[in-house]
Every structure is written in C-alpha cells, then in structure tokens.
Amino acid sequence: MKKIIKKTESKKGLSLVEIICVIAIICILAGAILFNYIHIFRNAIDALGGI
C-alpha cells in the first residue's frame, strides 16, 4: 500500500531564499535602529554641553 503525501505535508522548514530574506529584513531594521540611537546619543551629548 503506497502512502499518498499531500503537497502541504511534504514541505518542512524554510528554503534558503526565505531565510536570506528574513536575515536581510532583520539587518535593515537593525541598521535603522542603530542610526536612530547614534542620533539620540549625539543629541544627548550636545545637550550636556559637548562632553
């Protein structure tokens, strides 16, 4: 007796392209957050009198 595998059940995990897309999105978000923090710290240093 042969087992019939449905197409939805045969795919397990993520493909390489999907993983690369997720990593790219995380890198873009991390870069944007980093630049915002740099801007905040520069403003704080200027407010303290330019230590």
C-alpha positions in Angstrom: 0.0 0.0 0.0 1.5 3.3 -1.1 1.3 6.4 1.1 -0.2 9.4 -0.6 1.7 12.5 0.5 -0.2 15.8 0.2 1.8 18.8 -1.1 1.1 20.7 2.0 2.6 18.0 4.2 5.7 17.3 2.1 7.3 20.8 2.7 9.1 21.0 6.0 11.2 24.0 7.2 12.2 27.1 5.3 14.0 27.4 2.0 17.3 29.2 1.6 15.7 32.1 -0.2 13.2 32.6 2.7 16.0 32.5 5.3 18.1 35.1 3.3 15.0 37.4 3.0 14.4 37.2 6.8 18.0 37.9 7.6 18.0 40.9 5.1 14.9 42.4 6.8 16.5 41.9 10.2 19.7 43.6 9.1 17.8 46.6 7.6 15.8 47.1 10.8 18.9 46.7 13.0 20.7 49.4 10.8 17.8 51.8 11.2 17.7 51.3 14.9 21.4 51.8 15.2 21.4 55.1 13.3 18.5 56.3 15.5 20.4 55.5 18.7 23.5 57.3 17.3 21.4 60.4 16.6 19.9 60.2 20.1 23.3 59.9 21.8 24.7 62.8 19.8 21.8 65.0 20.8 22.3 64.0 24.4 26.0 64.9 24.3 25.2 68.2 22.7 22.6 68.9 25.4 25.1 68.2 28.2 27.5 70.7 26.8 29.5 68.7 24.3 31.5 66.5 26.8 
